[in-house]
């Protein structure tokens, strides 16, 4: 098996799957990237009837998997497993231009060559690599990549870090025929965002809770996609798959098994009051009020809403105090929290 790739494209592919490669303590095969050379595959970003040779890269820890493909010249199809972190470091160190990966007939050694530089790596049998199975009979739908990225950005900060309540580390997703909703909470704060779109089927369905790993890496990969691209989300209730329609990547993960808390119970049934403010101006005034709390035990800011304005006050014991205010759209009774 012999593969020839452009260094930059191969390096980008290895960095894409890198987060799913096991760390220093990973056992055997899980510290590897499966490298599969294929003829006549559709390269990322190409139209469906354009076929090229490619190398498919896959990394997993058995609960989380990332796969991508890179255009290549393939002389002899085949597959092999190579140490992920060494392979990435070697390709990164090579000069710009073409990179050649040659595997011996026994499949036990691989040479990584670029310019006058050559590295040698021990290889493992790709048949032993634990590739995750795609969702079986799962419902799938398409969404604009930028929409998914923005929804994740608006909720992922509220997810928790408590290992004892792992389900709160993720983002819960459900959908109806016309809406998708994402929710994250750590038990103290909660963020919920909804996006309306057309999708077949009117029944509300819970897609499950996306693990923290897939949320983090998906946000990163979506940020690199071109505007106007779609992603496909598929799940069978146990596993979720998110893939770029143009083929740049596929992320798969096992959903958290524990039931997500009924977050609707903490959301007030009736709105006590509503105020509107310019977002950037509000954040700036809040930051100014918070500056006086840095020396205190807490980071609390008191907000007092009165007609057409809000007062923000902060304090740190007897050391410092702050007070600022700004105009808002508000015409109700005095409200303070």
Order of alpha helices (4+ residues) and beta strands (2+ residues): beta-alpha-beta-beta-beta-beta-beta-alpha-beta-beta-beta-beta-alpha-beta-beta-beta-beta-alpha-beta-beta-beta-alpha-beta-beta-beta-beta
